Amino acid sequence: MLLTPQDVELFFRLHRALMFFVNQRLKVIADNPATPEDFAARSPEVRLKVRDALNANLDLIESFVAENPAHLSDDDLAIVRSWRHLETGKFYVFRELKKYTVFLSTTSPAIAYGVLALSQPFEELIGPYLPVLTQTVLLPFKGMIVYDGLMSSYNISFGPGIRRNLNQDFKDAKARHGIVTSLPMSATPLPLKAPKPRPIPMPPSREEKDEALGVVIGLLDQFCKEHLNEEYAVLCRELAEKLARKRPSPLLHGSPNAWASGIVRAVGGVNFLHDKSQTPYMRSTDIDHYLGTSPSSGAAKLAVIRKMLKMYQLDPNWTLPSRLEDNPMVWMLQVNGFMVDVRHAPREVQEIAFNKGLIPYIPADRQKGE
């Protein structure tokens, strides 16, 4: 969210006047600017030096208000005086909300500030991908918090561990003080909220588990009989039974039709059911249609299954028996530090791999049997 154009103009007018005054007192810029507008035209690097000088000499704010060299109104002077309560340092630009952008302090414990942008959205200044580590000054302004118009960002990417820590810091900060939207912030922390008592859920009975599994398997058997084949039916039943053994079983929650669709999609994805060159062939949306569920529901259950069981294309554990021989993932083993297609290895190597359960059968023996 941005300030109004009128407030932006007022803020910059007051800030220019103060910074010009600070430079006149401390002589930070060698060639002293002649006017506040001349100061504002200097490069950000030069203005940063004056800003840092003010942060080290905050008493100059009172001097500016007392002397009022810019002939400001009492209301405008009150705004400048409030800047004694500025917050300076490094902040994580953490999250975009509807009313403001959350700046998370790098101090411990962290404080979450709700900050308004000036004339440019923060996304244009630092990019859309948050969090971003920045250095700036937060100022109170008419009951809100803004930054002083000077911001340095660090080109650092954050891994999942740091992101988790920041999320926890944000939750803790909200619990202590909420999101701070005015300065100075209250020194009194928010009262702790008593956790709401939650009823202890009763574990599902064996009958409920068996009933849920039975409904899903019934849908799978009928579907595979009408549209696929017995190989698919066997693997789909095995997958349903594996899900039913999970604690808690995901089959107890959600539509049985959606779970049946997710199971067929999962097994079909391993075996390229969606590939027109394969027999049988079927699109994912057709699976959803025949099983009486929506594409979004079928896709959601597929995502749950893949994540839960770490399934992937050509997964040897869920490959159709008739396609095992053509699945390279089944036969690639590491021998003496090298990846080897065991189908082309000597028989003694194949026998060792088979006896260890690393391959489903010895290829030569299967060919003889055929």
Phi, psi and omega in degrees: 000142182253158167291160174291156178304323180294317179291325177298315180298317179296314182301310183294326178296314179293318182293319177301315182298317180294314181296323177298318179297315180300316181294324177297322181286316189261350178055048181289319180268127185300307178271091190306120177300146185276333184218163174303324179293323177296320177298315183296338180278352179287163183295155177303325181297320180291315181294329176298322179297320179291319178301315180295326178294321177296316181302330179273351182221062185295343177297341178295338177295315178295322179296319179297316181295320181293319182276329180047058183293339181267002178057052180276160176286166179300321179296318180293321178295326178296323177296313181296319180299325181296343182289354171301336184265023181299158173239122182239150178145204179260140181223149169270119169286105200260317187203140175269121174246173185295319186268337184194176175253135182276121171256125181254122181293153177271001179283167177235123000286153184289152175236135179258123180250138173266110191244138176262142174282168181266256183266347179236135175298150179300329180301324179285336182275320188236358180095167187274351188262111182253156003279158175230133178275127182228165171234126183198185176236129176263134184233143171287145180205107176053047178079007179237178174240129175234171171259166191275009178091354179240120184219130174249129179247153182253132181278075182234134173258146186247131179282175183299328180294313179294322179298319178297318179296320179294320178299319179292320177299320180295316179298318180294319180297318178296322180292327182281308188231002189070193173269118185285123183241005175209155180237143001286150179283155180292138178280349182270119179292159177294147176296141180292135178274130177290131180297140179287133179294134180247134178294141179282118182292142176282133178295144180296146179281164178298324180296320179294319178297313181296322180294316180297316179296319182297320179296315181295316180295323177300317178295320181294314181299315181295317181296312182296324179295321184275330190235341183237239179202179185292326178302313178297320181299318181296312181294321179295320177297317179299320180293317178299318180294324178294319177295323181294333181279348178296152179237110357280156180287127179293340182294344181282349183234129180103172183287132175301325179297319179293320178295320178299317178297315179299322180293313179297318178301318182295310179294320178296324179295322177298323188253016175059044177299333182280355182275122183297339181281351182267155174230120001284166179229140176199139176282153180298321181294330176290323176301312179300317183297311184291333180266005172071040177222171182273154177303323180293321179292317178297319180293323180295316180292325176300315180298320179297314183296314181299318180291319184292320185252003179054046180278150180208166179298138182067020177301117183301331182290340184232024176275139176301137181308323182290348183248004181300318184295332182265003181264109183295335181293336180288327193252354181277117180231157177267119180236119181053038176086000181241144175283127185229139171279106189294345176297335181254011179271163177301155184300324182297326177292318178298319181295319178298315180296321180292316181295334177273359179078019182274338176228152187286334180194169176271120187307318182296323180292323178295320180294323179295319180297325178291000000 
